[in-house]
Amino acid sequence: MNMQAIDLREPARRARPVLPVMPELTQSALATWRGRMINEHTSATVFEGLARQLQAAGLEPELVAECAAFADEERRHGVLCGAVVEALGGEARFERPDTDEFPEHEDVPRAEAALRNIVSISCMSETVAVSLIGAERMEMGPGALHDLLTSIYADEVGHARFGWRLAGRLAKQLSAAGRVRMQAYLSVAFAHLETHELAHLNPNATPPARGADLGLCNGQDARSLFYDTVTQVIIPGLEALGFEAQNAWDLRNGTPRTMDWA
């Protein structure tokens, strides 16, 4: 597999925040922010793929442009997370597979395919991100890292709101057959969401309370918040769009979980 070298060191070093000095937590914080740097930067390709898909579905150019701009925001997030990596003594660079795995869903009409990805990306993943980052901000004391995280949080809120708004519009345009297909797809999307999120929320992570000032969270608490977000925000939101989201969530255990994301 070909790998692509991503080097964010120069812009990240210009943005390095001043961090609390906690030598005993440095390695844990470094691993956390390195993972975030990779995830955030890689998410740019997701929004680029979604923007192309919205354009192919015939949506307005301004909507396509708004979605494409999210890719730039995700790259900026990658740099900001890399800035924390640099401040902790690491290097803001990594390698990733040089592949495009964006799911086109070519078996359904283009607008329906776009709706699938909007739901998976914005209504599910970005909504969870808003909850997790929002909770982290509340626990973190004031300072440069809080300001950095607030900047990321504001963008993630925009990504989620965009998806919910557009999902509501496209859901109304589904045919009867398309609604049946979408209902089945929700179980697949929920299965992936759970697998992906739990893989990034270590249940054994139990940092001291002051670790919150370096962006470290209790893994069990984060997992509980994930499930609360699904049951209290995502499922009701999808139910409001006319889908049997609770049923789809309950059926997720019978769906394949080997997808990178749906």
N, C-alpha and C positions, 0 to 999 in steps of 0.2 A: 504494500500500500504506500503510495506517495504521501509524503508529509510536507506540510507548509510551515515554514518558520515565521513566527509572529514576534516582532521585536517592538515593544512599547517603551523601552527604557528611556529614550530621550524625552518624550512628552510626560511620562510618568514622573521622572525626576524633577521636572519643573513644577509638578503639582503636589509634591510630597507634603503631607500634613505633619504637624508636630503631634506626636503620640505620647500618651502616658508611659512612663518607664516601668515595665513589669517583666523583668528578665525571665522569670519562671513561666510566663505565658507566651513568650515570643514565638516559640516554634508552633504552638497550636494556632496562634493568630496568623502566622505566616502561611500555614497550610490552608486555613479558612479563606484568606484573602486571595491566595493564589488560585484556589478553586473558583472563587467568584470572578476573578479576572478572566479566566478561560471561558467560563459560562457566559459572562456578559458580552465579551468580544465575539464569541461564536454566535450569539443570538442575532447579530447583525445580519447574517446570511438568511436567517429565518424570515425576518421582516422584508428583506429584499425579494425572497421567493414569494412571500404573500403579496407584495406590491405588484409583482409581475402577474400573479394570479388574478388580482382584482382588475388589472388592466385588461387581461384576456376575457374576463367576465363582463366587460363593457361598463364598468363603474366609472363615475365621474373622475376626470383628471385630478381634481383637487383632493379627492379621497386617496387616489393612488399616490400622489405626492406626499400627503400626510403620513401614509404608511411607510413610504420609502425613507422619510425623515427619521422614523423610529430606528432605522438601521444605523444612522449616524449617531443617534443618542446611545445606542447600545455600545458602539465603539468607544464613545466618550466614557461610558461606564467602565469599560474594560481598562481604559487609561487610568481612571480614578482609582479603581481597585488595584491596578498595578502601582499606583503612587503609594498606596498603603504597603504593598509588598516591598517596595524600595525603602520606605521609611522603617520597615522592620528588619532590613538588612538583606533582603532577597533581590532577585533580578526580575524585572517585568518582561519576561520573554518566555515563549513556549512553542511547542510544535503541535499541529493538529492535522488530522487527515485531510488531504486535498481532494475532497469529494463534495458533491452537492446531493444531499439526501432529502431534499424537500419533497414531501409527498404531494404529487399532483392530483391524485384521485381521478384518474382519467376514465374511470368506469361510470362516472355520473356527469350531468351537465355542469358547465363551468361555474355557474353561480352557486350550485350546491356544493361543488368541490371547495370553493372559496369559503362557504359557510362552515364546512367541516374544520378547516384550518383556523378560521377566526375563533371558533368555539374552543378548539384545543389550545391555541396560542394565547389569545387574549382573555377569553372568558374563564378559562381554567388556569393555565400556568401564570399569566400575569396577575390574575386576581389573587392567587396564592402568594406571589411575590409581594404584592402590596400588603397583605396581612403580616407576613413574616418580617419584612423590612420595617413596617410600621411599628410592630411590637419591639423590634430591636432599637428603634429610635427612642421609644418611650423609656427603655431601660438604660440607655446610654446617657452619660452626663454631658453637659455642654462642652463644646470645644471644636477643634478643626475636624475631627473625625465625624462628629455629629453633623456638622455642616455638609461634609462630603456625602454622607449617607442621605441627608435630606434632599440633596440635589438629585440623587439617583431615585429616591422615593417619589419625587414629584413627577419624573418622567414615567415611572412604572404605573402610576395612577392614570396618566394620560393614555398609556397603551391599553390598559384594561377598559377604561371608559369608551375608547374608540371601538373596541371589539364588541362590547355589549350593545352599543348604539347600532353598529352595522349588523350584528347578528339579529337584532330585532327586526330590522328592515328586510333582510334576506329570508328570514324564517317565514315571513308573511307571503313570500313569493313561491314557496315550495309547492310542488304538486302533491297529490295524495300519496303517490308512490314515493316521492322524494321524502316526505315526512316519515314514512315507514322506514326508509333506508337511514335517515338521520337518527331516528330513535335507536336503531341497532348500532349505529356508529358510536353513539354516546357511551355505550358500555365499553367499547374498545378504547375510547379516549380516556374514560375514567380509569381503566386498568393501567394505561400507560402513566397517567398523572400520578397515581398512587405509587407505582414502582419507581418512577423517576424521583419523586420528592423524598420518599423514604430512603433512597440510596444516598441522598445528600444530607440527611438529617440523622446523624449518628446517635443512636439511643443511649450510648455509653458516655456521651459528652456531658460532663458535670463540672464545668468551670466554676471557680468561686464567683461570688456576686460581682466583685469588681472587674471580672473579665468582660462584663458587658461594655466597659469603656474601650475595649479593643475589638468589639464586635463578636464576642464569643457568647454563645447561648446554650442553655440546657437542652440537650437533644430530645428528651422526653417531652418537655414543655413545647418545643417547636413542633413535634409530631402531633401533640394534642391540638395545637393551634391549626395545623394543617387540616385535621379532620373537622374541626369546628368551622373552618372556612368553607369546606366542601358542603357540610350539612346546613349551615346557616346562611351562606351567601350564594354559592354556585348552584346548588340544587334548586333553591327557591327562584333564582334568576332564570334558570332554564325552564322551570315549571311555568313561569310567567310568559315565556315564549311559546307555550303550548306543548312542551315535550314532557313525557313521563320520566323526569330526571331521577327521581328516587328509585324507580324501578330499574332504570339503566345502571345506577350505582349499585343496587343490590345484585345485579346480574354480572357485574364486572369480573368476578372470580372465574367465570367460565370463558373468558376471552384470552387470546394470546398476549403475552407480555414481553415479547422479544423485540418490539419496535424501538427505534431510537426515540421517536416521538410521533404522535399521530396527527 
